[in-house]
Amino acid sequence: MYLVIIILPLLGSIVSGFFGRKIGVSGAHLITCMCVIVTTLLALVSFFEVGLNNIPVSIILFKWVDSESLDVLWGFSFDSLTVSMLIPVLIVSSLVHIYSIGYMSHDPHNQRFFSYLSLFTFMMIILVTANNFLLMFVGWEGVGVCSYLLVSFWFTRIAANQSSISAFITNRVGDCLLTLGMFTIIWTFGNLDYSAVFSLAANINENIVTIVGICLLIGAMAKSSQIGLHVWLPLAMEGPTPVSALIHAATMVTAGVYLLMRASPLIEYSSTVLILCLWLGSITTVFSSLIGLFQQDIKKVIAYSTMSQLGMMVIAVGLSSYNVALFHLVNHAFYKGLLFLGAGAVIHAVTDNQDFRKYGGLIRFLPLTYSVMLIASLSLVAFPFMTGFYSKDFILESAYGQYQLSSIAVYFIATIGAMFTTLYSVKVLYLTFITNPNGPLASYKKAHEGDIFMSLPLIILAGFSIFFGYITKDIFIGLASNFYADNSLFIHPLHEIMLETEFAVPNFFKLLPLLLTVILSAISLILSEYLFSLLIKFKFTRLGYNIFSLFNQRFMIELFYNKYITRFILNLGGQTTKVLDKGSVELLGPYGLEKGLIKLSKGLSSLNTGIITSYALYILVGLIIYILIPYISIKDIGLLLLIMFVLLTITIDSYKFSLSDIIERYTFKMIR
């Protein structure tokens, strides 16, 4: 059963990709969707068997790397963390496959699209089920390649090609550091297997553990779009909306957080890495929330919302609350996938326009889409008793419950980020569905709900966004839960804060995020409805214009990267090519060899003087060298070569005189 979970999506991808012309569009839809749905059902069975019954499963297929210093097995491990990750990955993937049947119905390349989707699902399964770092890296690179292929799916668009290259190159930065971390693990532990590395982690020098942890953290920064390596995520919205829902909301972007959770037995022994995670996540949360508030593209707003929630997960990792991070990851996959699919339904209804300033009044045309996006937004802002409420608020409470200066500061920073999250969620709903229509009449005439293939996934995800958190909270973060009895997540006894979070945090600080978000949302609605002219006047002042430009242009980070990093690297590469490839390499290589041979041939031809005394001298010098060879030791070979070189130089460059003339003149001077 467990091998079938891994193989089926690959089978669907191969059939759809290589035999798409034979089976047709409907055949590709049927085969890929059935493969992923069956895989999802088997993953649910594995969740009950492995997770709830605590029966971890390990599968070893064959030896992959067999050398004197390193052995790597091609093996898979199913534990509580693995099956928990498979639930959102496969449920969202199967629903996105179904949704894409309706969304991509007018596209001529359906077989290729569904092949890429299934291939991505297979690579994501490899990533989360691998039992060693090297096999995990195969899935890690595989999802990066699939992201590149799917973002540039409409390859005739220049923006899509640029975005896919940007995403691919930015992720290479993190991949380089992740590779260095793996090399350090090999050097330190002599093994890449999870069980071997984690069992020895407690006995390793903390500085080495810190180096490995920082390398893994930078790899996670790139994949999970943390501040500094985040620039690719908004650009990746150029791909089809189902791709954004599957890859850039629910699954691939959480791979970095998964890596940190998987490496919990390692990074728990480095306080430096935990502090870095704490502050990195908090800064990312506020940073992305501020930028998302000033965007006008509906998909980019949701992308920055994803970045903000990923920051919350990294905060939970920094607090050593890995179970809370996993719970929020699973919850987030459902309501964020629903937000993206709802945005796709809106874009599909208004003929591919993504600027929500040109929407308005769509609640009458898209009541189902409005309902599900309202549910997803309420879950996103942690409205009480929605799915997101049970995990997001618990992260904030955990930050306060640690009772350290840094964690309390992070609590207030993350609360500010949560406030802005509420603001842009209200903004998207208000400008898209409630306010007066602002778009062209033609788009409203054509506006309609999607077909059953687009509507059914929305309804199912809406159910998950309401009930999943309540149903599973005791499994994932319950105090008496034995879900992690297989030690897939390790929390150092000194870092355990569940009891403090549950019982010691004052009720005021538990309710503060909710109170602030409600108050700020009410103020924003009042300003936009009744004091709109004041906002417009402030926006057109120099201060208002500068503030808006700073946030709308994403703090000018892309400009800084292009001007001071990308341009420098391009100039360095150009100069290197000019100096080496076009300069010294050619001078010492073919060009220099040609010149040297020409000079040598001219020099040798100049020895042909036609004077018999010169020829006699050449013969005499050759005989002397031949006689002296047996008497010259190996140490004197250099001296012999030097003598021969000097004689040859004198012969060739004799100021256009023959060698005999030089010797005659020298002899004449000696006689005198």
Summary of the structure (lengths in Angstrom):
residues: 672
radius of gyration: 33.8
end to end distance: 106.1
largest distance: 120.2
contacts: 2390
relative contact order: 0.07
helix: 79%
strand: 3%
